[in-house]
Amino acid sequence: MGCFCGSGAVAFEAISRGAKSAFITEIDKSTARIIEKNIKDLGLTNQIKVTKVNANSWSESNQAATFDLVICDPPYDDIKDNQLELLTQNVKEAGYLSYLCHLITKDLNLIILNQS
């Protein structure tokens, strides 16, 4: 699952490296349309699905949906206080949640979420 997917490049890369499927949430409708076009042009409509929705809203409404890997790369590191915790419910047991951020400070606090 890719949250805040932007160009969708991570999903395309995952498929190219052997992932069976990918699921993308993208709140920006024009960006989602471009990704959908790229999916169609590349013949990946059976492997990559895009939904035009906020990642939090989707997660709250789809608590039973789980993935081996959830990648979270919010723009401008704009992530709500409970968002990572909320997204952990969509990670399969022994799966991973990856939060990508752009550090602007010298102070580094790393939180490791373990599903076991």
N, C-alpha and C positions, 0 to 999 in steps of 0.2 A: 504494500500500500504506500503510495506516495502522497503526502499531504503538502499543500502549497506547491504544486509540481512545477510551476513556471513553464518551461519549454517542454517538459515531459522527458527530457534527455535521460534521466535516471531510469525510467521505465523502459525506454527503448534499449538502453545499455543492458539492463537486466535480461530482457528477452534475447538480445544478441549473445548473451553469455549463458543461455540455457534455462532461464526461468520459464516455467510453463505458462504463467500469466502474470499480469500486473493490473492494479487498480489505482486510479488517480483521482484525487479530489482537487478541483481548481475553482475558486470562487469567481474569478474574472471570466465573464462569458466570452469575450472576444479571444482571450488566450485559449480557453477550452475549445472553441471552434477551430482554431489553428491546429491544436493538438489532434482533434478528431480528424481533420483533413489529412494530417501527416500519417495517422494510424491507417486511414483508408488507403492513401497513396502507397504505403509500404505493405499493404496486404496483411495487417495485423489485427483486424477487427475481431477475430476470435480469441486473441491473446491479451489485448489491452482494452480496458474499459475506463471511460472518463465520466465523472459525474460533476455537474456544475453546482457546487455547494461548499459552504464553509466546513472545514474539517471537523470542528467541534460539533456542529449541528449533525453532521453525518454520523460521527462516533456516538453521540447521545442516542440517535435513532436506530443505530445498528450495533448494539452492544454485543450481540452474539457472533457477529462477523469477526473472524480472526485471520491473521496473516503471519507467515514466517518472519517477515521483515516489514516494519513500519518506518518509513523515512520521513522525517519532519524537517523541512527547510523553510521556515517562515521568512517573508521579506522583511528586511530591516530588523531582524531578530525580534519581530513583534509577536510575542507569544504570551498568551494569558497565563495567569498564575497556576491554574489547574489544568491547563491544556495537555501537558505531557502526561500527567497522572491519568487524565481521561483517556488518552490514546493507548495507555498500557492495556486497557481492557480488550483492545483489538489485536494484541500480540499473542500468538499461540504460545503454549507452554514450551519452553526451550527456544523461543523465538527471540527477536531483537527489536529494540526501538532505537533508532539512530536520530539524534538531534544535531543538525548541522547549524553552526552559528559562526558569525564573523566577529571575532573578539576585537574590541576597541580599547580595552583596558589591559593593564599589565597584571591585574589580579585575576587569577583563574580559579574558579570553583567548579569542580567536576562532580556531577551526580551520576552515579552508575545505578541503573535500574535493573534489578535481577528478578526475573519471573519465577524462579524456582522456589 
